[in-house]
Amino acid sequence: MDQESLDRGNAGPSDRGNAGPSDRADARGDARDARGDARDARDARDARPDPSVAGAPRTEPVVITATDVAGSRFVSGTGAAPDPGRQTAVVAQAESTLPMVVQSLYAQRLSSVELRSGAAGDRFFALTDDRGRDLTLRLDAVPLPSGTVARTHVNTTSDQHVVQLSDRMDPRQVGRALSHEVGELLAVRDRAARAAAGDPEVAGVAPNRQDVLARGGLGSAERRLSLTEEDLGRVGELNHLAARMNDATLDAGQRAESRGELSALIDHLGLRPQVPADSDRYAQELQAADIRRDVVDPHLTPAAAGALRELAVPVERLNAADVAELREFRSRAEHARPIGTSVDAPVMPGLRPDGSPLPREELAAAAARAADQRTRAGAATLDQLRAEIAATGEWPTRQVVVGGGASLVGRDPEALLVDARGRWHLDPGQGIVQSPDQTRDMRANGMGDAHQFADPTARVPRDAVRLWEDQLAVRGPVVDGTAALLPGQDGRLYTHIRPSDGSPDLYVKVEGTPTVATGLPPEMVPGVDRRDAVDLPEALDVVRGQLPAGSPAHARLTGEGGTGEVGAERALQVLREEGVLDGLRSNGGARAALQTLDATARWERARAAAPGRVFIGDEIAEGRFDARAAGAEGAPKTWLVAGAGGTGVANAEIILEADPEARVTIYGPNLPPALENQVQFTALRERFVSEYGGDGRLTIDIHPDNRVGAVQMSLGADGRPRFREGRVEAEAYVASLGRTAPMPEALRALSERTRAGGGQVRGDLMFDRDRQYLGYGVTFEAGGRQQRVEVTGAASQLLPRDVFPRDTQAALTAMAVRQVPSQSGNAAPGFAPVAEQTARLAEARARGTVERHASVPESWGRPAVAGATASGGSTSPVANAARLQSGRRSGSPGGGVPGSAAGGGTGAGAPGPVPRAPRPPRPGR
């Protein structure tokens, strides 16, 4: 039908521009009559379906980026990674083009565009807006998902922003992409400024999400139409193409190409009807196109307004050359793969059953209802599993996912989810450390719309995160609890489940490839060796390797009397008793391991001598710090937080809010640059640091010479414990110094038993065809059998050190910093990036496009220009992340296994062999 319309639209070889204003008015006469007075005034130009009305069509999530215009030259590119010089070419083109884009399209809004180099060698543009506010803009070319030409990491908190361009795009399209991104960025900044000023039209109100500039009808006139931020980005493209179309410095071919692209974009945005004039839908589409033109007109440059008068007309009014160009565009678009469509997507969490947004004032109650629904769903799942066991006498067979958090957005609704409801269900803080503006694309992945529950620069509230997670969890069978994967004697893989409600453990046979998304690994103990033996298990492995296999010391370190792995203090005692400790200390091969044993032993002694005063940071973040005891007599009032990263900052906030009399010192050598870009840290300083106008209860002691060693504890004159780092002394101590990288706890027994049986454990990295990181896979091979497990989410950002080489982790870290720059206020293991990662994993699995790699694709490790992607500080995405999603240890059932021998297993509390399922009763009994 579109082709027929084009054929009829061949108006002959007349001059371009033959469709003047009078022709356009005649063509729209019937539509104007049907519309009545709807467009008499521009402030009445908003007519759209009200999403709060039951039965209103639900708009699917749309990625807020410069997306492909299918069939045009404005596409992200396809195929494999580009040649090595493409990224450099794209960035060079962007750096030379941005000042011209600002000058030609946004000169009234932005000034003083200057390319600078930062202290770390990174390059950025410094700009000033029309309100005198400074902002920075960094440019990079990276692998982006198909369909995404460019995207901007917007940060309205720090006003540091990053535009990422597809490294497969045509460099000649960079100017158009930047025109879109700058227009959208300004729209986001404007809305944040208005909300901060209390503008009632935006404060407390979620932004408009239904794009006006899209094909199709506009629905009933129940609301004023307004352009979305994405729409305003498209307006930037219209203005850019119109300028090129009329640029006398370009040759005729370039001007003609821009005219064709502008006509294609007009078609793509619904600014002209798609159907022929004799179609029943023609009047409706013409009316919608007319309304769109009226809405967009105030935002157009004079050149663009004139170009739309020529080209944004029914196809029958176009001249022959424009019709021919449009015919080719529509033909290409017809065969292009749709990007970003989601036909069968479930209703996004955070919405009412009718699909309308949940009001902010109902959030707390809705979160409580969702938690209750999840509890009931978990009990029902357990009942179903146990009924199946009772009926068959066999352990049930299920697909299995272990762990939740933000990764729930990609969960398979057919799989059994086992998750302990950790992190944000335990965290006593206000919410995640990012704002809705910093997580603005999260809704496109199906997680939720943060703007629905908070203003642009406020923190995303904790209840919103809980609501989203609980609603996603009940989309399939769920058990609240912990789980570990175990090999069975029958060669099958089993999941040992320990329910959180205290009911008896059970097992399920694993069908297919299980997924583990149990969050970040444990934090380090202060003073350990950070390179060769970062935790107790690694240290013990190194020490055992220095001892003869049959020696008494080796046997005792493996587990005395079947009690499992020994602690650090006991390990040192064993080595002394066996007379080998001094020899090991003189042996360079054990030096790192003994440093870790010594530091861990001091930690164990301090914990035992000062209960309730010595914490690992995750214990504070997960509510294991008893705030109710803060007012008790003798409770600590001064706290030392060792480590100045995001977790340390989060811990300080929790302590200060729990006890109005507490004073906290954050101690470390530097502050990660990411902190300056996060909502939490800037607000924390303003509340508690005297130099920033706060009450003085927080001190941030940062100096390059500040080094944190093993915990230093002594007794004060009052007989109570004291802890010291440098010149700081406090009554309680929190270690927030970074994380170890062991095998996830849910896989630990499987890994140990595989190796103990002479098998091998191998790893690979998972990417999709667009070079987007999806997680890692681990293959356990023993006895001629292979079992594969896939790890995603925050857990996948730290590779097990005993499986992957260190250079692979270094490459992955470099990729993560580049993919999620610190200026965004996010980090790769954070809530919003994890939601995106797991959504892409689910899509790649459905399409069969998961690729296994031995290393990170080269294009992620090669900066486009020297220093262009440096964050200016720590290169670790974990160090840069503040209060990351699922920071707890991955849950694994502890204690003995029903039916197993006492003391069985490979370590303290490790699961034993898979027991037989209870046989069903005989009929009639």
N, C-alpha and C positions, 0 to 999 in steps of 0.2 A: 504493500500500500504506500509506503514511503517512496518507493521507486516510481510508482505511478504519479505521485504528487510532484516529484522532481521533473518527470517528463512533461507534465502539464505546465510546469513553471518555466519552461524554456521560452523566454520572452523575446528571443531574437537577438541579433548582434548589436543591440543598442549600447550606448555608453553606460559605464558604471555610474551608479547613483541616479538612475532614472526613476527610482521609486522615491519621490519626494514626500514631504510632510502631508500634502493634501491627499496623495494616494493612500498613505498609511491611515489617515483619518477616515477615508471612505471605506477601507477594508475593515475598519473596526466599528463601523457605525452600529451594526446589529448588536455587537457585544456591549457597546456603551448603553444602548437602550435596555438591554437585559439587566445590566448592572445597576441602572438607576443612578442614584447619587453617591454610590459607594466610593467614587474616586474624586469627588468635588474638592476635597481638601486633603493635603498630604498627611495630616495627622490622623486621617481616617483610612489610611492605606493598609491597614492590617486586618486581613480577613483570613483566618486559618482555623482548622479544627481544634477544638479545646480538648487536650488530652485527658482532662479530668472527667469528661463526659463518658459514661459507660458505653461501651461498644465502639468508641472512636478507634480508628485504625492505629495500630501501634507502629511507630517508626523504629526500624532496626538501628542498632548502633552504627554510626558512621565515623571512620577515623578522621580526626580533625587535623588534616595535613593537606599539602598540595598533592592531590591524587591524580592519577591518569585521566586524561580526556581520551577515552578509547577511540581509536581511528585517527587521531591527530598526531602531530609530532611531539606533543607534550606528554611523554610517557617515561616511566622509570627505567626502561630498558629490560631486555629479557636475556635468557641464556646464562652461560657460565660467567665466572668472574671476569672483569674487564682486563685489558692489557695493563701492565704495570704503570704506564704513564697516565692512565685515564684519571685517577684520583688527583694527581698533581695538576692536570689540565683543568679539571672542574673547579678546584679550589682557586687556581690562578685566575680563571675567568670570573669567579665569584668576587674575588678581592678587587678586580679592576672594574666590575660592573656595579657593585653595591653603591658606591658614591653617586654614580649616574642615576641609578634607580631612585635614590633618595632625593636627589636634586630635581629630577623631572616629575616625580609623582608625589613626593611627600615633603617637599621643601617647606610647606607651611607648618608641618608637624615636627620635623626633625632638622637639626642644624649641627654644625661643627662635627662633620664626619671625618674621623681621623684614624688611620691604621697605626696601631702601636704594638710594641712587643712587651710582654710581661716579664717579671723577674725570672720566671722559669723558662723563658724563651718562647712562650706561646704568643700567637698573634691574634689581635682582636681589634674591633672597631669601637672607638669611643664616640658616643653621640650625646646630644642634648635635645630634649623635647621642647615643645612650645610653652611648657610650664616651668622651664629652667631645671628640670630634673635630668641627671646624668644616667646613662645606661650603657652597657657594653653588649656587643654582638660578636660572637665567634662563628667562624665558618669552617665546615669540614665536608669531605666527601667520603661516605662510608657505605657498606652494603646495607641497603634498605629493602624491606619486603616488596615484592612485586606489586605494582599499582601505586606505590608511594614515590613521587618524584622528589619531594622534600618534606621535612618535618622540622618543627621548632620546639626545643625544650624551653618553655616559657617559665621564667621565675620572677613573679611580681613581688617577691619578698626582697631579694637582693638586687633586682633589676639587671642581673647578668643572664644573658640568653644565648642559646646556641642553635644555629641553623645547620642541619645536616642535609646534604644533597645526595641523591643516589649516585653511586660511583659508576653506574651503567648508563646514566642519562647522556643525552647529546649536550656537550658543553654550550652549544648555541642556544639552548633553552634555559640557561642559567638565569638570565635577566628576567624572564617570565616567572620562574620559580621564586626568585627573590622578591619580585613585585607582589606575589601572593603572600609570602611568608611575612614580609614587613607589614603589609596591610592587616593581616590577621593578628600579628603581634601587637600592633597599635590598638586594635579593637579589644584585645584581652587586657592590656594595660589600662585602657580607658574605663572598662567596666570595674576593674579592681579599684581604681582611684575613686570612682563614684560610690562604690560600696563602702570604702573606708570613710568617705565623707558623709555617709548616712543617707544617700540618695534613696528615697523610698521605692523608686522604680527598679533598683537592683539590690539594695541591701535586704538580706533575708529572703531573696527570691532567686531560684535557680535560673540560669540563663536559658534563653530560647534555644531549643534543640532541633526544631524542624526547619530545615533549609528552605528558603523561598526559591532560591535559584536552583531548581531541580525540575525535571520534566514531570508532567502530570498535573492534575487539578489541584486547586488550593483549598477545596472544601468550603464549608459554610462560613459565613461572615460573623463569627462569634468572638473573634479576638482581633486586635490590631496586628497587622503583619509587620514584622521587623526583620532586618537582615541578621543572620547569625554571624559569628566570627568567621566561620568557613565561607559564608556568602561574601563577606567583605574582603577576604583573600581573593576570591574569584573576581571581585570588582577590580582589584589591583591588576589582575591579568587582563581584564578588558581594557583598562587604561593603558597598560604597557603595549598591548598589541595595536591599539588605535594610534598610539604615538609612533610606532614603527611603520604602520601603514602609511602615515603621512610624512615620514622623515625624508626630506629631500637629500640628505647625505647618503642614503642607502640607494643601491641600484634598483632598477625596476623589478628584477626578479625577487629581491629581498622584500620589497614593499608588497608585491603580489602574494608572496608566501605568507606574510603577516596578515594580509587581508583574508586569505583563505583560512588561516588559523583562527582569526577573530570570528569569522562566520561559523566555523565548526564549534567554537566555544559558545556562541549565541545559541546554536542548536542544542548543545549539551546542557545548557542552563535553562532550557524551556522558555527562551525569549522569543521564539516563533513557534507556530503550530507545527506538529509533526504529521498530521493527517491532511489529505487533500480537501479542497474547498467543498466538495459534495458529500463529505463524510458527516454522519450524524454527530460526531464529536468535535467537528470543526469550530462551531461557535463557542463551545466550552473551552477548548484549548486556546482559541484566539483571545477569549476573555482573560484566561489565566496569564497568557503571555503579556497582554496589555497591562494587567495589574503589576506584574513583575517589573516591567519597564518603568512604570511610575514609581515603584518602590526604590529601584536602583538609581534612577535619574539624578537625585541630589548628590550622589557619591561619585558621579562620573566627571572626568575632565571635559572641557569643551570639545576636544578632539574626539573623545570617546562618545560623547552625546551625539555628535554629528555622524560618527560612524554607525551608531545604532539606528539613527534615522534612515540610513541607507540599507543596512543589512538586517536589522531586527524586524523584518516584515515577513508576511506570508510568502512562501516559496514562489507562488505565482507572480509575485511582484519583483523577483530578482531578475537580473539580466542573464544572458546566456553563459557568460564566463563564470559568474558566481554560482549558477545552477550546476554547471559541470563540476566545479570544485566541491560543491556540497554533495553532489551525487557520489563522488569518489570517497568523501569522508564517511557518508552514511554506509556505504558498502563495507568499508574497512571496519567501522564501528560494529556493524552487524556480526562480523566474524571474530571480533575481539572477545577475549574471555572476560566476563564480568568480574570486577574487583570489589571486594568489600560487601558483597551481598550475602545475606544469611536468611535463607528461606524458612528453615525450621527452627530457628533459634528460640529457646525458651524465654519467658518473660524475665527481664533483668531483675536481679535482687534489689530490694528497696522500693519496689512498686506494690501497690495494692492488687488484690486479685483481679480487678477490672483493668489493670494496666496503667492506672493513673498514679502519679507520683505521691509518695507518702509525705505528708507535711512534717516539718521539723519538730513541731510540738508533740508529734506522736511517735518520735523515734524511740525514746526510752521504753515505752510500753510495747512497741513493735519488737524491739530487741528481746525483751523478756518473753514475749509470746514465741518468738522464733527459737529461743533457747529451750523453752518448755517443749515445743514441737520436736526439736532434735532429741531431747531426752526420751520422749515417748517413742520416737522412731527407732532410737537405739535399742530400747527395751523390746520393741516388737521384732526387730531383726534378730536379737538374741533368742527370743522365743521361737522364731521360725527355724533358726539353725539347730537349736536343741531338740525341737520336735522332729526335725529330719534325722538327727543322730539317733534319737530314741526309736524311730520307725525303721531305720535301715541298719543300725549297728556300724555304720561307716562314718568317717569324717566327711562332711559335705565338700563339694568341689565348687570353687568360686574363682572368678577373676578378683585380684586383690590390689588395693591401693593403700599404702601405709603412710599416714601423715596428711596434713591439710593446710591450714592457713590460706594464703593468697593462691596457692596452687589448686585450690578447689574449683577455680573457674574452669579448669581444663579436665575435671574429673569425668570418667566414663560412668554414666548413670546405671549401667549394667553391672559395674564392679562393686564389690564389697569394700567400703571405706572403713578403715580402722584408724581413728584419730583421737588423741587425748584431749582435744580442745585446749591447747596450750597457748602461750604467748598473749594474744590480745584478750583471751577470756580470763587470763590471770593478771595481766598488767594493771596496776592501780593508777597509771598515768592518764592524762587527758585524752590521748589518742596518738596516732602516728605523727611523725615530726614534719610531714609534708602538708601543704595546703591543697585545697581543691584545684587551684591553678597549676600547681606542680604535679598533679595527678589527673589532669584534664582529659587525657586520652584513655584512661582506665575503663571508662564505660564502653569504649569501642571493643574491648576484649570480653565484655559480658560480666564484669565484676560489679559495677555500680557507679552511680553518678555522685561524686563527692560534693559537687555544688548544690545538690539537693538538700544537704544537711549542714552546710557551713558556707560562709562568705568566702570570696576568692582568696584572701590572704590569711584566713584563720586556719587552725589545725583541723584535719579531718577527724571527727570525734570517734572515740573508742566504740561507742554503741553502734555507730554506722558499720564499722569493721565487723563487729560481732554479728550484727544483723545479716550482712552479706554472707559471711562464712556459714552461719547456721542455715540460712535459706538454701545455699548451694549444697550443703552437706546432705540435706534430706531429699535431694533429687534422685537418690538411689539408696540401696541398703547401707546402713551406717551402724557402727559400733563405737561407742565412746570407750577408748581404752588404748593400750599399747600393744605392739606386735613385734615379733621377730621371725625371720624366715629361717627354716631349718631343713636340712636334707633328711629324708626318711630312708629306712632300710630298703624300702621297695623302689628306691630310685626317684621317687617323686619329691617335689618341693612342697613343704608345708608351712603354714603360717600359725604360729603360736600366739593366741590372743589372750590377753589378760584384761577383762572388762574393768572399767573404772568404778562400777557399782559394787565391787567386791564379790560378785558372784563367781562361781568356779570357772577356771580357765577352759578353753576349748581350742580346737585346731580345725583348720580347713585345708584341703588339698588345693594347691595353686593351679589354676588353669591359665594358660598363656603366659605372657611376660608380666610379672608384677612391677608396680611402680612405687618408688619410695620418694617421699617429699617431706622429710621430717625436720627440715629447717637447718639452721647453722649448727656446726659442731660445738663442743665445749670450749670455754675460754681457758687461757693459759694460767697456770699458777705463777706468781711473780718469782723471777730469778732463774727460771729454767733456761736451758740452752735453746735458742730459737731456730737453730739450723739443723742439727743432727739428732736431737732427742727432745722433742717439744713437750712430751707428756710422759707419765709414768710407764705405760705399756711400752713405748718406744725405748725408754731408758732401760727397762728390764730386758728387752730383746737384745739390746746392744751388750749389756753385761753378760747375759747368758752366752752370747756369741764369743765372749772372751774367755769363757770357762770350758774345761773339758766336759763333753756331753755326759759322761758317767760320774762326774764328781758330785759329792754330797751337796756342795753349794748350788750347783746347777739344779739338782733335784729339788732342793728346798725352795729355790726361787720360783720354780715352776708351780709350786703349790704344796704347802706343808699339810700333810695329813688329809689331803683331799679337800682342803678348805678353799681352794682357789688361789687366785693371784694375791700376793702379799702387798702390803702398803710400803711406802718409801722408808719409813722409820724401821719397820721390821726387816726390809731388805738390807739396809745398812747393818743392822744387828747381825743378820745371818752371815754377811760377808766378813764381819769382824770375828764372829765365832769360828768361822771356817778358816780364818787366817789368810784371807786373800785380798782384803780391802786395801792394805798398803801397797801391795803389788799392782792392783788395778789403778790406784791413784798415780803410780809412777809410769803407767802404760798410757801412751798418748791415745790409743784407740778407744779407751773408755772415759776419757776426760769429759766429754760433753754429757755422757750418760750419768756420770757421777755428779756433775753440776746439777742436773735435773733432779737426781735422787736427793741431794742435799737440800735443794730449794723446796722440794715437795715435802721432805721430812719436817723442815721448819714450818711449813704451812700446816701440816697435820698437827704439830705441837701447838701452834697458835690457836687453831680451831678448837682443840681439846681444852686448852687453858682459858679461852675467852669465848665461851659459847654465846651466840647472839651478837657478837661484835666483829666477826671476821667473815667476810662474804666474797664469793665470786659474783661479778656483776649481774649475771643472769638470775641469781637468787633474789636480788632486789627487784629486777624487772618483772619477775614472775610472781611477785607477791609473797615470797618466802621470808621477807623482812616483815616482822610483826609491828605494824605501825601502832597498834593499840598499846604496846609495851613502852612506847616512847615516853609516855608521861609517868612511868613508874619510877619509884625512888631508885637512884643509882643507874638509871638508863643513860647510855652515852649521849652527850650533847655536842660533841665535836667529832667530825667524820673526815677521814682522809680517803679520797677517791684516787687511786693510783691508775693513771691512764686518762688522757685528755681527748679520747675519741668520742664518737657518738654515743656508745654505750655508757661511758663514764658520765657524760652530760645528762643522759636520761636517768641514771641512778641518782645523781645529785638532785635533780628535780623531784624525784619521788621522795627522797628523804626530807627535803626542805618542805614539801607540801604535807608530809605525814606528821612532822613535828615542828610547830611554830617556833620552838626554842632552839632547834638544831642549827649548827653552823658547819658548813662543808667547805673543804679545800680540794679543788681539782689540781692534781700535780702531774706534770709531764714535760717533755722537751719541746713539744710544738702542738699547735692546734691544726687539725686537718682543714684545708680550705673549704671542704664541703660544709663545715659547720656554719660558716658565714652565709651560706645559701639556704639554710633551713629555718623554718618558722620557729621551732622550739628554742634553738640556741639564742637567737636575737631577743626573743621575749624573756628568756631566762635571765639574761644579763640585765635587762631593764627592770626586772622585778627584784633581783637579789644582789647584784654587784653594785657597790656604792659609786664607782666611777661612771656608771651608766644611769644613775638616779635611783638605784635599788636600795633595799633596806640594809645591805652590807653583810648579809648572812652567807654569801657565797664569795669565796676568793678563788681566783684562777691563777695559779702559780705556774707560769710557763717560762722556761729558760732552756737554751740549748744544752746546758750542763746538767739539767735535771734528768737523772737516770734512775730507774726503778730496779732494784735488785730483789733478793729474797726478803720476805717480810721480816721486819725488825720489831720485835715486841719486848717490852720490859715492864716492870711493875713500878707504879708511881708511889709517892709518899703515902697515899691513902690505901695502898695495897691493890689498887685496880690496874688493869692492863693499860699500857700506853703503846702507841704505834708511831713510828717515825720514818719520814723520808726527807732527806735534806734538812732544812730548818723547820719543817712542819711536824708538829706532834698532835695526835688526836686520840680519842678514846675508842674509836671504831675504825675499821679498815675495810675498803672495798677494792678488789682487784678487777680492773677492766682494761686488760692489756693486749687484747688480740685473741685469736682463736687457733686451736690445733686443727689438724687435718687428718683424722683417722677415718677408717671405714665407718659409714653410718652405723649407729648402734644396732639398728634393725637387721644389719647384715653381718655383724661381727661374728656371731657363732657360725654362720654359714661359711665365712671366709676362713676362720680358724680350722674348722673341721675339714674343709677342702684341702688346705695346705698340710694338715696333720696326716691326711690320707695319701700324701704324695701328689696331690693334684695341683693345678695351676689356677691363678686368678688373673684375668686379663681385663683391661679397660679400653674403652674407645669413647670419643667425643661424638655427640649427635648434633647435626645441623640439618636445616631444611635446604631446599634448593636455592633459597635466597641468602644462604650463609648466615642465617639467624641461629644462634646457639639455643639448643633445646634441652641440654643436660648431658649426662654421661651414662654409658652402659657398662656393666660389669658381668663378665662371663666366668662362671665357676665350673671348672672342668676336672672331673675325677672319675675313675673307674669306667672310662669310655662314655660317660654321660656329660652333657652340658646343661647348665641352668643359667639363664640370663635374667638380670634385673636391671631396670632403668631408673636412674636417679635424676630428679628435676627439682626446680625451685631453688630456694636459697642454699640447700645442701649441695647443689651441683656446682656452686661457685668455688668450693674448696675441694680439690681432688684428693682422694686418699693417697697419702705419701708412699705407701707400700705397694701401690699399683701403677701410678703415673710418674714419669720422670719430672724432675723439678723444672726443666725448661718448658714442659707443657703447661705446668701451673703458671709459670711466669708469662707465657704467651696468653693464657686465658685471662690472667689479671689485666694485662695490657689491653686486651680486647674489651673487657668489661668497663674499664675506665673510659675508653673511647666510645663505646656504645651508649653508655649512660654517664655523660660528663658530670663532674662535680657541680658545675654551675646550675644544673637542673634541680639541685636540692635532693636528688635521688642517688641511689647506688644500685648496682646490679642485683644484690641479694635483697633489696627492699621490696616493699609491698606491691607497688604498682608495676615495677619491672618483672617481678615474679608472676604476676597475673598475666602480663603479656607473654612471657616465655611459655607458660603452661598452656595458654590458649593456642599458641602456635604449635606446640607439641601435639595437642589434640587434633588440630587441623591437618598437620603433616601425617599423623597416623591414619586419619580417615582417608587421605589422598594417597597413602602409600609412598610418601616422599621423604621419609626420614633417612638421612645419609649418615654413615658411620665414618669418622675420620680418625686418623692417628694423631693429628695435631690440629691446631687452629689454622683456618685458611689464611694464606699469606696476606690477603688484602686487609685483614683486621690488624695485623701487626705492623703495617707500613703506613706511617703518618703521611698525609697528603703533602704537607710541607713541613720543614723542620720545626718541631715544637708546636705545630698547629693544634694538636689535641691534648697537650699537656694540661693536667689539672692544676699545676702549680704547687702540688704537695704530694701527699702519700699516693702511691700508685695502687694501693690495695682497695678494692671496692668494699671489702669488709671493714677496713679501718675507716673508710669515709662514710660508712652507713651509720645512721643514728637510730637506735632502737629498732633494729631490723625485724622483719616478720619472722616468726618461728625461731626465736633465738635459743629456745631450750635445747637440751640434749635430745636427740631422737629417742623416742621411747622404746624401751625393750623390757619385756617382762623380767622381773627379778625373782629370786627365790627358787625353790625346787619345783619340779614339774610333777604333777600327779602321776603316780605309777612309775616314776624313775627312781633309781637307787640314790640314796642319800649321798650328797657330795658329788654327784655326777656332773659332767659338763667340763668345759675348758677353762672356766674362770669363776670368780665369785659370783654367785647368783646366775650363772649362765644356764640357759635352758638345757635340759637333758634330752634323751632320745624321745621321739614322738611315740606316745603310748598308744595302745589299742583303744579304739572307740568302745564305749560301753555297749554290750549287746542288747538288742531290744527284748522286752519281756515276751514270753510265749503267749499266744492267744489264750484268752480266758483267765489270765492271772492278773 
